[in-house]
């Protein structure tokens, strides 16, 4: 969608993949998993996401307000 946030593209997709087989019993388990997941991401994870943004922006502009995947 044209209003896509950068976090939707890189961060949330990766996190959703990591969460797919997780089952939490309490808040502490969620917090522990989240802290470990964030700590497992190195600098290249963020760099890769940022490097893809210009192409993503061009796709958003070219879509002229229409939905795309």
PDB file of N, CA, C and O in Angstrom:
ATOM      1  N   UNK A   1       0.834  -1.179   0.000  1.00  0.00           N
ATOM      2  CA  UNK A   1       0.000   0.000   0.000  1.00  0.00           C
ATOM      3  C   UNK A   1       0.880   1.244   0.000  1.00  0.00           C
ATOM      4  O   UNK A   1       2.003   1.187   0.502  1.00  0.00           O
ATOM      5  N   UNK A   2       0.423   2.344  -0.534  1.00  0.00           N
ATOM      6  CA  UNK A   2       1.241   3.555  -0.625  1.00  0.00           C
ATOM      7  C   UNK A   2       1.663   4.123   0.723  1.00  0.00           C
ATOM      8  O   UNK A   2       2.635   4.876   0.791  1.00  0.00           O
ATOM      9  N   UNK A   3       0.967   3.787   1.778  1.00  0.00           N
ATOM     10  CA  UNK A   3       1.333   4.333   3.083  1.00  0.00           C
ATOM     11  C   UNK A   3       2.217   3.383   3.893  1.00  0.00           C
ATOM     12  O   UNK A   3       2.297   3.495   5.116  1.00  0.00           O
ATOM     13  N   UNK A   4       2.864   2.470   3.222  1.00  0.00           N
ATOM     14  CA  UNK A   4       3.672   1.460   3.908  1.00  0.00           C
ATOM     15  C   UNK A   4       4.816   2.092   4.693  1.00  0.00           C
ATOM     16  O   UNK A   4       5.494   2.998   4.210  1.00  0.00           O
ATOM     17  N   UNK A   5       5.012   1.611   5.879  1.00  0.00           N
ATOM     18  CA  UNK A   5       6.101   2.096   6.728  1.00  0.00           C
ATOM     19  C   UNK A   5       7.330   1.224   6.522  1.00  0.00           C
ATOM     20  O   UNK A   5       7.195   0.025   6.276  1.00  0.00           O
ATOM     21  N   UNK A   6       8.526   1.796   6.617  1.00  0.00           N
ATOM     22  CA  UNK A   6       9.741   0.987   6.477  1.00  0.00           C
ATOM     23  C   UNK A   6       9.773  -0.190   7.448  1.00  0.00           C
ATOM     24  O   UNK A   6      10.292  -1.257   7.118  1.00  0.00           O
ATOM     25  N   UNK A   7       9.225  -0.001   8.633  1.00  0.00           N
ATOM     26  CA  UNK A   7       9.225  -1.090   9.611  1.00  0.00           C
ATOM     27  C   UNK A   7       8.369  -2.261   9.141  1.00  0.00           C
ATOM     28  O   UNK A   7       8.663  -3.413   9.463  1.00  0.00           O
ATOM     29  N   UNK A   8       7.314  -1.975   8.381  1.00  0.00           N
ATOM     30  CA  UNK A   8       6.478  -3.046   7.861  1.00  0.00           C
ATOM     31  C   UNK A   8       7.255  -3.912   6.886  1.00  0.00           C
ATOM     32  O   UNK A   8       7.011  -5.113   6.775  1.00  0.00           O
ATOM     33  N   UNK A   9       8.162  -3.314   6.204  1.00  0.00           N
ATOM     34  CA  UNK A   9       8.872  -4.004   5.140  1.00  0.00           C
ATOM     35  C   UNK A   9       9.981  -4.907   5.666  1.00  0.00           C
ATOM     36  O   UNK A   9      10.100  -6.041   5.202  1.00  0.00           O
ATOM     37  N   UNK A  10      10.770  -4.467   6.584  1.00  0.00           N
ATOM     38  CA  UNK A  10      11.943  -5.204   7.049  1.00  0.00           C
ATOM     39  C   UNK A  10      11.709  -5.813   8.429  1.00  0.00           C
ATOM     40  O   UNK A  10      11.747  -7.033   8.593  1.00  0.00           O
ATOM     41  N   UNK A  11      11.475  -4.988   9.382  1.00  0.00           N
ATOM     42  CA  UNK A  11      11.431  -5.410  10.778  1.00  0.00           C
ATOM     43  C   UNK A  11      10.264  -6.345  11.073  1.00  0.00           C
ATOM     44  O   UNK A  11      10.463  -7.442  11.596  1.00  0.00           O
ATOM     45  N   UNK A  12       9.068  -5.923  10.744  1.00  0.00           N
ATOM     46  CA  UNK A  12       7.886  -6.693  11.111  1.00  0.00           C
ATOM     47  C   UNK A  12       7.836  -8.020  10.366  1.00  0.00           C
ATOM     48  O   UNK A  12       7.442  -9.034  10.943  1.00  0.00           O
ATOM     49  N   UNK A  13       8.223  -8.031   9.109  1.00  0.00           N
ATOM     50  CA  UNK A  13       8.232  -9.286   8.356  1.00  0.00           C
ATOM     51  C   UNK A  13       9.176 -10.304   8.959  1.00  0.00           C
ATOM     52  O   UNK A  13       8.833 -11.478   9.101  1.00  0.00           O
ATOM     53  N   UNK A  14      10.354  -9.856   9.308  1.00  0.00           N
ATOM     54  CA  UNK A  14      11.333 -10.745   9.926  1.00  0.00           C
ATOM     55  C   UNK A  14      10.857 -11.219  11.294  1.00  0.00           C
ATOM     56  O   UNK A  14      11.018 -12.386  11.648  1.00  0.00           O
ATOM     57  N   UNK A  15      10.274 -10.310  12.049  1.00  0.00           N
ATOM     58  CA  UNK A  15       9.784 -10.669  13.376  1.00  0.00           C
ATOM     59  C   UNK A  15       8.627 -11.663  13.269  1.00  0.00           C
ATOM     60  O   UNK A  15       8.556 -12.612  14.050  1.00  0.00           O
ATOM     61  N   UNK A  16       7.739 -11.457  12.329  1.00  0.00           N
ATOM     62  CA  UNK A  16       6.608 -12.365  12.145  1.00  0.00           C
ATOM     63  C   UNK A  16       7.095 -13.769  11.817  1.00  0.00           C
ATOM     64  O   UNK A  16       6.542 -14.756  12.303  1.00  0.00           O
ATOM     65  N   UNK A  17       8.123 -13.853  10.997  1.00  0.00           N
ATOM     66  CA  UNK A  17       8.698 -15.159  10.662  1.00  0.00           C
ATOM     67  C   UNK A  17       9.233 -15.839  11.925  1.00  0.00           C
ATOM     68  O   UNK A  17       9.005 -17.030  12.136  1.00  0.00           O
ATOM     69  N   UNK A  18       9.939 -15.084  12.757  1.00  0.00           N
ATOM     70  CA  UNK A  18      10.480 -15.632  13.991  1.00  0.00           C
ATOM     71  C   UNK A  18       9.417 -16.022  15.001  1.00  0.00           C
ATOM     72  O   UNK A  18       9.631 -16.916  15.820  1.00  0.00           O
ATOM     73  N   UNK A  19       8.285 -15.363  14.948  1.00  0.00           N
ATOM     74  CA  UNK A  19       7.202 -15.629  15.897  1.00  0.00           C
ATOM     75  C   UNK A  19       6.288 -16.774  15.472  1.00  0.00           C
ATOM     76  O   UNK A  19       5.459 -17.225  16.263  1.00  0.00           O
ATOM     77  N   UNK A  20       6.425 -17.241  14.257  1.00  0.00           N
ATOM     78  CA  UNK A  20       5.455 -18.184  13.703  1.00  0.00           C
ATOM     79  C   UNK A  20       5.264 -19.449  14.538  1.00  0.00           C
ATOM     80  O   UNK A  20       4.156 -19.985  14.578  1.00  0.00           O
ATOM     81  N   UNK A  21       6.289 -19.934  15.194  1.00  0.00           N
ATOM     82  CA  UNK A  21       6.168 -21.164  15.986  1.00  0.00           C
ATOM     83  C   UNK A  21       6.256 -20.923  17.488  1.00  0.00           C
ATOM     84  O   UNK A  21       6.459 -21.863  18.257  1.00  0.00           O
ATOM     85  N   UNK A  22       6.106 -19.691  17.904  1.00  0.00           N
ATOM     86  CA  UNK A  22       6.255 -19.352  19.320  1.00  0.00           C
ATOM     87  C   UNK A  22       4.907 -19.401  20.039  1.00  0.00           C
ATOM     88  O   UNK A  22       3.868 -19.049  19.479  1.00  0.00           O
ATOM     89  N   UNK A  23       4.956 -19.843  21.279  1.00  0.00           N
ATOM     90  CA  UNK A  23       3.781 -19.845  22.153  1.00  0.00           C
ATOM     91  C   UNK A  23       4.237 -19.314  23.505  1.00  0.00           C
ATOM     92  O   UNK A  23       5.131 -19.882  24.133  1.00  0.00           O
ATOM     93  N   UNK A  24       3.633 -18.244  23.943  1.00  0.00           N
ATOM     94  CA  UNK A  24       4.037 -17.603  25.185  1.00  0.00           C
ATOM     95  C   UNK A  24       2.979 -17.816  26.256  1.00  0.00           C
ATOM     96  O   UNK A  24       1.781 -17.834  25.976  1.00  0.00           O
ATOM     97  N   UNK A  25       3.442 -17.975  27.476  1.00  0.00           N
ATOM     98  CA  UNK A  25       2.538 -18.168  28.603  1.00  0.00           C
ATOM     99  C   UNK A  25       2.299 -16.861  29.342  1.00  0.00           C
ATOM    100  O   UNK A  25       1.216 -16.637  29.884  1.00  0.00           O
ATOM    101  N   UNK A  26       3.306 -16.001  29.363  1.00  0.00           N
ATOM    102  CA  UNK A  26       3.162 -14.759  30.112  1.00  0.00           C
ATOM    103  C   UNK A  26       3.971 -13.638  29.456  1.00  0.00           C
ATOM    104  O   UNK A  26       4.716 -13.851  28.499  1.00  0.00           O
ATOM    105  N   UNK A  27       3.798 -12.459  29.999  1.00  0.00           N
ATOM    106  CA  UNK A  27       4.462 -11.264  29.468  1.00  0.00           C
ATOM    107  C   UNK A  27       5.979 -11.390  29.516  1.00  0.00           C
ATOM    108  O   UNK A  27       6.667 -10.945  28.597  1.00  0.00           O
ATOM    109  N   UNK A  28       6.500 -11.986  30.570  1.00  0.00           N
ATOM    110  CA  UNK A  28       7.950 -12.118  30.719  1.00  0.00           C
ATOM    111  C   UNK A  28       8.552 -12.946  29.587  1.00  0.00           C
ATOM    112  O   UNK A  28       9.640 -12.634  29.102  1.00  0.00           O
ATOM    113  N   UNK A  29       7.857 -13.992  29.166  1.00  0.00           N
ATOM    114  CA  UNK A  29       8.341 -14.802  28.043  1.00  0.00           C
ATOM    115  C   UNK A  29       8.371 -13.986  26.751  1.00  0.00           C
ATOM    116  O   UNK A  29       9.301 -14.103  25.954  1.00  0.00           O
ATOM    117  N   UNK A  30       7.356 -13.170  26.557  1.00  0.00           N
ATOM    118  CA  UNK A  30       7.314 -12.308  25.372  1.00  0.00           C
ATOM    119  C   UNK A  30       8.472 -11.326  25.403  1.00  0.00           C
ATOM    120  O   UNK A  30       9.176 -11.144  24.410  1.00  0.00           O
ATOM    121  N   UNK A  31       8.658 -10.700  26.544  1.00  0.00           N
ATOM    122  CA  UNK A  31       9.733  -9.717  26.687  1.00  0.00           C
ATOM    123  C   UNK A  31      11.097 -10.366  26.474  1.00  0.00           C
ATOM    124  O   UNK A  31      11.958  -9.787  25.811  1.00  0.00           O
ATOM    125  N   UNK A  32      11.303 -11.555  27.025  1.00  0.00           N
ATOM    126  CA  UNK A  32      12.573 -12.272  26.863  1.00  0.00           C
ATOM    127  C   UNK A  32      12.812 -12.598  25.390  1.00  0.00           C
ATOM    128  O   UNK A  32      13.904 -12.372  24.869  1.00  0.00           O
ATOM    129  N   UNK A  33      11.782 -13.132  24.719  1.00  0.00           N
ATOM    130  CA  UNK A  33      11.934 -13.470  23.306  1.00  0.00           C
ATOM    131  C   UNK A  33      12.260 -12.227  22.490  1.00  0.00           C
ATOM    132  O   UNK A  33      13.157 -12.252  21.647  1.00  0.00           O
ATOM    133  N   UNK A  34      11.543 -11.153  22.736  1.00  0.00           N
ATOM    134  CA  UNK A  34      11.752  -9.920  21.987  1.00  0.00           C
ATOM    135  C   UNK A  34      13.162  -9.370  22.199  1.00  0.00           C
ATOM    136  O   UNK A  34      13.824  -8.979  21.238  1.00  0.00           O
ATOM    137  N   UNK A  35      13.621  -9.338  23.437  1.00  0.00           N
ATOM    138  CA  UNK A  35      14.978  -8.862  23.717  1.00  0.00           C
ATOM    139  C   UNK A  35      16.029  -9.725  23.027  1.00  0.00           C
ATOM    140  O   UNK A  35      16.997  -9.200  22.476  1.00  0.00           O
ATOM    141  N   UNK A  36      15.848 -11.039  23.054  1.00  0.00           N
ATOM    142  CA  UNK A  36      16.801 -11.938  22.398  1.00  0.00           C
ATOM    143  C   UNK A  36      16.755 -11.775  20.884  1.00  0.00           C
ATOM    144  O   UNK A  36      17.792 -11.812  20.222  1.00  0.00           O
ATOM    145  N   UNK A  37      15.562 -11.596  20.338  1.00  0.00           N
ATOM    146  CA  UNK A  37      15.428 -11.435  18.892  1.00  0.00           C
ATOM    147  C   UNK A  37      16.128 -10.161  18.431  1.00  0.00           C
ATOM    148  O   UNK A  37      16.858 -10.174  17.441  1.00  0.00           O
ATOM    149  N   UNK A  38      15.906  -9.066  19.144  1.00  0.00           N
ATOM    150  CA  UNK A  38      16.551  -7.797  18.793  1.00  0.00           C
ATOM    151  C   UNK A  38      18.066  -7.929  18.909  1.00  0.00           C
ATOM    152  O   UNK A  38      18.798  -7.466  18.034  1.00  0.00           O
ATOM    153  N   UNK A  39      18.540  -8.558  19.981  1.00  0.00           N
ATOM    154  CA  UNK A  39      19.983  -8.724  20.184  1.00  0.00           C
ATOM    155  C   UNK A  39      20.611  -9.600  19.102  1.00  0.00           C
ATOM    156  O   UNK A  39      21.801  -9.469  18.816  1.00  0.00           O
ATOM    157  N   UNK A  40      19.827 -10.489  18.501  1.00  0.00           N
ATOM    158  CA  UNK A  40      20.372 -11.386  17.477  1.00  0.00           C
ATOM    159  C   UNK A  40      20.565 -10.695  16.124  1.00  0.00           C
ATOM    160  O   UNK A  40      21.232 -11.239  15.244  1.00  0.00           O
ATOM    161  N   UNK A  41      19.997  -9.523  15.954  1.00  0.00           N
ATOM    162  CA  UNK A  41      20.110  -8.796  14.687  1.00  0.00           C
ATOM    163  C   UNK A  41      21.373  -7.948  14.698  1.00  0.00           C
ATOM    164  O   UNK A  41      21.573  -7.120  15.587  1.00  0.00           O
ATOM    165  N   UNK A  42      22.215  -8.163  13.709  1.00  0.00           N
ATOM    166  CA  UNK A  42      23.444  -7.375  13.643  1.00  0.00           C
ATOM    167  C   UNK A  42      23.235  -6.123  12.791  1.00  0.00           C
ATOM    168  O   UNK A  42      22.145  -5.882  12.272  1.00  0.00           O
ATOM    169  N   UNK A  43      24.272  -5.355  12.663  1.00  0.00           N
ATOM    170  CA  UNK A  43      24.206  -4.086  11.934  1.00  0.00           C
ATOM    171  C   UNK A  43      23.779  -4.284  10.481  1.00  0.00           C
ATOM    172  O   UNK A  43      23.104  -3.425   9.912  1.00  0.00           O
ATOM    173  N   UNK A  44      24.163  -5.399   9.882  1.00  0.00           N
ATOM    174  CA  UNK A  44      23.825  -5.629   8.475  1.00  0.00           C
ATOM    175  C   UNK A  44      22.316  -5.786   8.276  1.00  0.00           C
ATOM    176  O   UNK A  44      21.802  -5.489   7.198  1.00  0.00           O
ATOM    177  N   UNK A  45      21.605  -6.248   9.304  1.00  0.00           N
ATOM    178  CA  UNK A  45      20.154  -6.384   9.209  1.00  0.00           C
ATOM    179  C   UNK A  45      19.512  -5.026   8.946  1.00  0.00           C
ATOM    180  O   UNK A  45      18.688  -4.884   8.041  1.00  0.00           O
ATOM    181  N   UNK A  46      19.892  -4.035   9.738  1.00  0.00           N
ATOM    182  CA  UNK A  46      19.350  -2.684   9.567  1.00  0.00           C
ATOM    183  C   UNK A  46      19.842  -2.050   8.280  1.00  0.00           C
ATOM    184  O   UNK A  46      19.081  -1.386   7.577  1.00  0.00           O
ATOM    185  N   UNK A  47      21.104  -2.253   7.971  1.00  0.00           N
ATOM    186  CA  UNK A  47      21.681  -1.668   6.761  1.00  0.00           C
ATOM    187  C   UNK A  47      20.968  -2.204   5.520  1.00  0.00           C
ATOM    188  O   UNK A  47      20.644  -1.447   4.604  1.00  0.00           O
ATOM    189  N   UNK A  48      20.733  -3.493   5.499  1.00  0.00           N
ATOM    190  CA  UNK A  48      20.055  -4.107   4.354  1.00  0.00           C
ATOM    191  C   UNK A  48      18.654  -3.510   4.170  1.00  0.00           C
ATOM    192  O   UNK A  48      18.247  -3.204   3.049  1.00  0.00           O
ATOM    193  N   UNK A  49      17.927  -3.349   5.271  1.00  0.00           N
ATOM    194  CA  UNK A  49      16.592  -2.762   5.193  1.00  0.00           C
ATOM    195  C   UNK A  49      16.617  -1.335   4.691  1.00  0.00           C
ATOM    196  O   UNK A  49      15.774  -0.940   3.886  1.00  0.00           O
ATOM    197  N   UNK A  50      17.581  -0.560   5.162  1.00  0.00           N
ATOM    198  CA  UNK A  50      17.678   0.841   4.730  1.00  0.00           C
ATOM    199  C   UNK A  50      18.098   0.948   3.265  1.00  0.00           C
ATOM    200  O   UNK A  50      17.654   1.854   2.559  1.00  0.00           O
ATOM    201  N   UNK A  51      18.940   0.041   2.809  1.00  0.00           N
ATOM    202  CA  UNK A  51      19.383   0.084   1.416  1.00  0.00           C
ATOM    203  C   UNK A  51      18.250  -0.238   0.456  1.00  0.00           C
ATOM    204  O   UNK A  51      18.281   0.177  -0.702  1.00  0.00           O
ATOM    205  N   UNK A  52      17.264  -0.964   0.919  1.00  0.00           N
ATOM    206  CA  UNK A  52      16.130  -1.313   0.066  1.00  0.00           C
ATOM    207  C   UNK A  52      15.067  -0.218   0.000  1.00  0.00           C
ATOM    208  O   UNK A  52      14.189  -0.261  -0.862  1.00  0.00           O
ATOM    209  N   UNK A  53      15.139   0.755   0.895  1.00  0.00           N
ATOM    210  CA  UNK A  53      14.098   1.783   0.952  1.00  0.00           C
ATOM    211  C   UNK A  53      13.947   2.599  -0.329  1.00  0.00           C
ATOM    212  O   UNK A  53      12.810   2.805  -0.755  1.00  0.00           O
ATOM    213  N   UNK A  54      15.014   3.077  -0.975  1.00  0.00           N
ATOM    214  CA  UNK A  54      14.807   3.869  -2.199  1.00  0.00           C
ATOM    215  C   UNK A  54      14.020   3.118  -3.277  1.00  0.00           C
ATOM    216  O   UNK A  54      13.168   3.707  -3.943  1.00  0.00           O
ATOM    217  N   UNK A  55      14.300   1.829  -3.453  1.00  0.00           N
ATOM    218  CA  UNK A  55      13.532   1.048  -4.427  1.00  0.00           C
ATOM    219  C   UNK A  55      12.074   0.937  -3.999  1.00  0.00           C
ATOM    220  O   UNK A  55      11.165   1.008  -4.826  1.00  0.00           O
ATOM    221  N   UNK A  56      11.867   0.764  -2.714  1.00  0.00           N
ATOM    222  CA  UNK A  56      10.507   0.675  -2.191  1.00  0.00           C
ATOM    223  C   UNK A  56       9.759   1.995  -2.390  1.00  0.00           C
ATOM    224  O   UNK A  56       8.587   2.000  -2.765  1.00  0.00           O
ATOM    225  N   UNK A  57      10.438   3.102  -2.138  1.00  0.00           N
ATOM    226  CA  UNK A  57       9.818   4.417  -2.332  1.00  0.00           C
ATOM    227  C   UNK A  57       9.428   4.622  -3.791  1.00  0.00           C
ATOM    228  O   UNK A  57       8.348   5.136  -4.082  1.00  0.00           O
ATOM    229  N   UNK A  58      10.304   4.224  -4.705  1.00  0.00           N
ATOM    230  CA  UNK A  58       9.993   4.362  -6.135  1.00  0.00           C
ATOM    231  C   UNK A  58       8.761   3.547  -6.497  1.00  0.00           C
ATOM    232  O   UNK A  58       7.922   3.995  -7.279  1.00  0.00           O
ATOM    233  N   UNK A  59       8.652   2.354  -5.932  1.00  0.00           N
ATOM    234  CA  UNK A  59       7.492   1.511  -6.207  1.00  0.00           C
ATOM    235  C   UNK A  59       6.216   2.169  -5.672  1.00  0.00           C
ATOM    236  O   UNK A  59       5.170   2.116  -6.319  1.00  0.00           O
ATOM    237  N   UNK A  60       6.304   2.782  -4.504  1.00  0.00           N
ATOM    238  CA  UNK A  60       5.148   3.473  -3.923  1.00  0.00           C
ATOM    239  C   UNK A  60       4.718   4.631  -4.817  1.00  0.00           C
ATOM    240  O   UNK A  60       3.530   4.800  -5.089  1.00  0.00           O
ATOM    241  N   UNK A  61       5.675   5.423  -5.270  1.00  0.00           N
ATOM    242  CA  UNK A  61       5.368   6.560  -6.147  1.00  0.00           C
ATOM    243  C   UNK A  61       4.767   6.075  -7.458  1.00  0.00           C
ATOM    244  O   UNK A  61       3.790   6.644  -7.945  1.00  0.00           O
ATOM    245  N   UNK A  62       5.348   5.026  -8.030  1.00  0.00           N
ATOM    246  CA  UNK A  62       4.863   4.502  -9.309  1.00  0.00           C
ATOM    247  C   UNK A  62       3.467   3.891  -9.195  1.00  0.00           C
ATOM    248  O   UNK A  62       2.745   3.823 -10.189  1.00  0.00           O
ATOM    249  N   UNK A  63       3.077   3.446  -8.002  1.00  0.00           N
ATOM    250  CA  UNK A  63       1.768   2.810  -7.839  1.00  0.00           C
ATOM    251  C   UNK A  63       0.626   3.820  -7.901  1.00  0.00           C
ATOM    252  O   UNK A  63      -0.532   3.444  -8.081  1.00  0.00           O
ATOM    253  N   UNK A  64       0.954   5.108  -7.752  1.00  0.00           N
ATOM    254  CA  UNK A  64      -0.039   6.179  -7.841  1.00  0.00           C
ATOM    255  C   UNK A  64      -1.247   5.917  -6.940  1.00  0.00           C
ATOM    256  O   UNK A  64      -2.392   6.132  -7.339  1.00  0.00           O
ATOM    257  N   UNK A  65      -0.977   5.456  -5.736  1.00  0.00           N
ATOM    258  CA  UNK A  65      -2.045   5.264  -4.770  1.00  0.00           C
ATOM    259  C   UNK A  65      -2.738   3.922  -4.826  1.00  0.00           C
ATOM    260  O   UNK A  65      -3.645   3.662  -4.035  1.00  0.00           O
ATOM    261  N   UNK A  66      -2.332   3.070  -5.738  1.00  0.00           N
ATOM    262  CA  UNK A  66      -2.952   1.753  -5.851  1.00  0.00           C
ATOM    263  C   UNK A  66      -2.215   0.756  -4.970  1.00  0.00           C
ATOM    264  O   UNK A  66      -1.017   0.897  -4.724  1.00  0.00           O
ATOM    265  N   UNK A  67      -2.938  -0.247  -4.499  1.00  0.00           N
ATOM    266  CA  UNK A  67      -2.360  -1.282  -3.647  1.00  0.00           C
ATOM    267  C   UNK A  67      -1.396  -2.151  -4.445  1.00  0.00           C
ATOM    268  O   UNK A  67      -1.611  -2.420  -5.627  1.00  0.00           O
ATOM    269  N   UNK A  68      -0.340  -2.581  -3.782  1.00  0.00           N
ATOM    270  CA  UNK A  68       0.570  -3.568  -4.358  1.00  0.00           C
ATOM    271  C   UNK A  68       1.131  -4.416  -3.236  1.00  0.00           C
ATOM    272  O   UNK A  68       1.073  -4.023  -2.071  1.00  0.00           O
ATOM    273  N   UNK A  69       1.672  -5.575  -3.575  1.00  0.00           N
ATOM    274  CA  UNK A  69       2.288  -6.470  -2.575  1.00  0.00           C
ATOM    275  C   UNK A  69       3.731  -6.126  -2.388  1.00  0.00           C
ATOM    276  O   UNK A  69       4.420  -6.763  -1.591  1.00  0.00           O
TER     277      UNK A  69
END
